[in-house]
Amino acid sequence: MGKKLVRCWKTDDPLLIKYHDEEWSTPLHDDKRLFEFLVLDSFQAGLSWELILKKREALRRAFDNFDPKKVAKYTDQDAKRLLNNPEIIRNNAKILAAINNARRLGGVQKDFGSFDAFIWRFVGGKTIDHALKDYSHLPSESEESREMSTELRRRGFKFVGPTICYAFMQAAGLVNDHLVRCFRYDQIRKMSGKGC
């Protein structure tokens, strides 16, 4: 019998387990994937991450595989199409924010070369390791997420409050919030260049 993996999330949901084991806190440097998580985390506001994961494939289809260049060209007709799509979360403000943010992302790419270069500046280019022993001290936002939120808002992004930015930082690996006893904790440290 193989050794049981120790995870920091207590769940039996295969979707959450796969996301925890393969994606959460993995450092991302691809603009399209970063945009995907920005959209997903803004859609999560007020909802569970489990629901977002269940809707992820439908959202991916609806938003042209989260291609920011394509989403940036969406018209009012596209926004209406999305609002009438029963497979996704039909929240007009969040849909319009995703389209707006794709447009704003283009401006960031022009100014910084990539969204990746811009977003990783808030953590000095390296994953912040919180070395958490339990989740009783897990913040819902941080100084970095507040700075990111302020700058994104200044650049015209929507649905990017400090809590959404912190969730985005967790998803995209700007912070490693796996518990130290979790098997993914050391894997992320090694990916971040902090392995022993």
C-alpha positions in Angstrom: 0.0 0.0 0.0 1.4 3.4 -1.0 2.1 6.2 1.4 -0.9 8.5 1.8 -0.3 12.1 0.6 -0.8 14.7 3.3 -2.8 17.6 1.9 -3.6 20.9 3.6 -7.2 20.9 2.2 -9.7 18.6 3.8 -11.9 17.6 0.9 -13.1 14.5 -1.0 -14.1 16.5 -4.1 -11.9 15.1 -7.0 -12.1 18.6 -8.7 -10.7 20.4 -5.6 -8.1 17.6 -5.0 -6.8 17.9 -8.6 -6.7 21.7 -8.4 -4.9 21.5 -5.1 -2.4 18.9 -6.2 -1.6 20.3 -9.7 -2.3 24.0 -9.8 -2.8 26.0 -6.5 0.2 28.1 -5.6 2.2 26.9 -8.6 4.2 29.8 -9.9 2.7 31.0 -13.2 4.5 33.2 -15.8 2.2 32.9 -18.8 0.0 35.9 -19.5 -3.0 33.9 -20.8 -3.0 31.6 -17.6 -2.6 34.7 -15.4 -5.5 36.3 -17.1 -7.5 33.1 -16.6 -6.9 33.2 -12.9 -7.7 36.9 -12.7 -11.1 36.2 -14.3 -11.8 33.2 -12.2 -10.9 34.9 -9.0 -13.0 37.9 -9.8 -15.9 35.6 -10.7 -15.4 33.9 -7.3 -16.3 37.1 -5.3 -19.1 36.0 -3.0 -19.1 32.4 -4.2 -17.2 29.2 -3.4 -14.0 28.2 -5.3 -15.7 24.7 -5.7 -18.4 26.4 -7.8 -15.8 28.3 -9.9 -14.0 25.0 -10.6 -17.2 23.3 -11.7 -18.0 26.2 -14.1 -14.4 26.6 -15.2 -14.7 24.6 -18.5 -17.9 26.5 -19.4 -16.2 29.8 -18.6 -13.2 28.7 -20.7 -15.5 28.0 -23.7 -17.5 31.2 -23.2 -14.4 33.4 -22.9 -12.4 32.1 -25.9 -10.1 30.0 -23.8 -9.3 33.1 -21.7 -7.4 34.6 -24.6 -7.1 38.3 -23.5 -6.6 39.5 -27.0 -9.9 38.0 -28.1 -11.8 38.9 -25.0 -10.5 42.5 -25.4 -12.4 42.7 -28.7 -15.7 41.7 -27.3 -18.7 43.9 -28.1 -21.9 44.7 -26.3 -23.4 41.8 -28.3 -20.8 39.4 -26.8 -21.5 40.7 -23.3 -25.2 40.0 -23.9 -24.4 36.5 -25.2 -22.4 35.8 -22.1 -25.2 37.1 -19.8 -27.6 34.7 -21.6 -25.3 31.7 -21.3 -26.9 29.3 -18.7 -23.6 27.4 -18.3 -21.6 30.2 -16.7 -22.1 32.5 -13.7 -24.4 35.2 -15.2 -23.3 38.3 -13.3 -23.3 41.3 -15.6 -20.8 43.3 -13.5 -18.3 40.4 -13.5 -18.8 39.7 -17.2 -18.1 43.4 -18.0 -15.2 43.4 -15.7 -13.6 40.4 -17.5 -13.9 42.2 -20.8 -12.6 45.5 -19.4 -9.7 43.7 -17.7 -8.7 42.0 -21.0 -8.5 45.5 -22.5 -6.5 46.9 -19.6 -4.2 43.9 -19.7 -3.2 45.0 -23.2 -2.1 48.4 -21.9 0.0 46.7 -19.1 1.7 44.4 -21.7 2.5 47.5 -23.8 4.0 49.3 -20.7 5.8 46.3 -19.1 6.4 43.9 -22.0 4.1 41.3 -20.3 1.4 41.0 -17.7 3.7 38.5 -16.0 6.5 41.1 -15.6 4.0 43.6 -14.2 2.3 41.3 -11.7 5.4 39.6 -10.3 6.9 43.1 -9.4 4.6 43.1 -6.4 6.5 40.2 -4.8 9.9 41.1 -6.0 9.8 38.4 -8.7 9.8 35.6 -6.0 7.1 33.5 -4.4 6.4 34.7 -0.8 6.6 31.6 1.5 4.3 32.0 4.5 5.4 28.6 6.0 2.0 28.2 7.5 1.5 25.5 10.2 -2.3 25.9 10.2 -4.8 28.2 8.5 -5.8 30.2 11.7 -3.3 32.9 10.6 -4.1 32.9 6.9 -4.7 36.4 5.8 -7.5 37.4 3.4 -5.3 40.1 2.1 -1.7 41.4 2.4 0.4 44.5 1.9 1.3 43.1 -1.5 -2.3 42.4 -2.5 -3.3 45.9 -1.4 -0.5 47.4 -3.5 -1.5 45.2 -6.5 -5.2 46.2 -6.1 -4.4 49.9 -5.9 -2.2 49.7 -9.0 -4.6 47.6 -11.0 -7.5 49.9 -10.1 -5.4 52.9 -11.1 -4.9 51.3 -14.4 -8.7 50.8 -14.8 -9.1 47.2 -13.8 -12.4 46.1 -12.1 -13.2 43.5 -9.5 -9.6 43.6 -8.2 -10.0 44.4 -4.5 -7.2 43.3 -2.1 -9.0 40.1 -1.2 -9.5 39.1 -4.8 -5.9 40.0 -5.5 -4.7 37.9 -2.6 -6.7 34.9 -3.9 -5.2 35.5 -7.3 -1.7 35.6 -5.7 -2.4 32.2 -4.1 -3.7 30.7 -7.4 -0.8 32.0 -9.5 1.9 31.1 -7.1 3.0 34.6 -6.0 2.4 33.2 -2.5 2.9 29.7 -1.2 0.1 29.1 1.3 0.2 25.3 1.4 0.7 24.2 5.0 4.2 23.1 5.7 3.0 19.5 6.3 1.3 19.3 2.9 3.2 17.4 0.2 2.9 20.4 -2.2 4.6 22.8 0.2 8.1 21.6 -0.6 7.3 21.1 -4.3 6.4 24.7 -4.6 9.5 25.8 -2.6 11.6 23.9 -5.1 9.8 25.5 -8.1 10.3 28.9 -6.4 14.1 28.3 -6.0 13.8 27.9 -2.2 14.3 24.2 -2.0 16.9 22.8 0.4 
